[in-house]
Amino acid sequence: MRRSMLFLPGNNPNLLINGNCLGSDAVIFDLEDAVAPDQKDAARILVRNTMRYMDFRGVEMIVRINSIDTHYWKRDLDEVMPYKPSLILLPKTGTPADALAADEYMTALEQKLGFEKNTVGLMPLIETALGVENSFAIASATKRIQALFLGAEDLTADLQCKRTKEGREIEYARTRLVTAARAAGVDVYDTPFTDVNDDEGIVKDAELAKALGFTGKSSISPRHVEVINRVFTPTQKEIDYAYEVMDAIAEAKAQGKGAIALYGKMVDAPIVARAQRTIATAEALGIRRDMV
């Protein structure tokens, strides 16, 4: 279950060693934007050692490597792949060829390490106009890809527009990525809300992301993690209704009925699919139906 993903600078040992107790479902060890060029080598070693020696107690480990137009990215993968991060976050993915280049090198490393192919997943970070327009092709490029990730800060710079809290400037990119990811059968994650002191803003932004169909949302601040988790967790009412839908389906099947109604509304295939997703999410989080 990956509702929230928290960025942790790869050159900050205090944050890295506390990453397993900040409440997020996953942490993203950042070797790219958060790390100055003269600190890349040290950050890479620090992240490697954190993955090697720290117990993250079920918190997924993701690594944002440097983009493939730099000379850092292969060294990043060399250091972190032996410790099996769940995903590699690939910055500035603009074309399927970018994803395929990363996939090819990761495949070679897996063979060298004796891992099965696709042991480590790939998550392209879409943060350019070209990447947005190629999002479906990117999501479909290789079976290693498990999700798409929207990066709004670099995207708005590329679009030559101002990044705002309201997010009108990224509406198209958000809907395009969700549509592309769902069409390709992969997950999709929303960009961070960057004002760490705006408690109302993060709620609105997370609720919008959920309403648009995002799987979860990333964060640059531990302050935002609780809100994101709450927004992307089904409510007890939603969970109970989902179980009622499935109960109604089972009862109708037992009685040989074709048409099914619940609370005066027909239960069709989209409602059943939504109920199944809700139950799967709830079970992954250990939440059961309210039997009272």
Summary of the structure (lengths in Angstrom):
residues: 292
radius of gyration: 20.3
end to end distance: 26.5
largest distance: 70.1
contacts: 931
relative contact order: 0.10
helix: 51%
strand: 15%
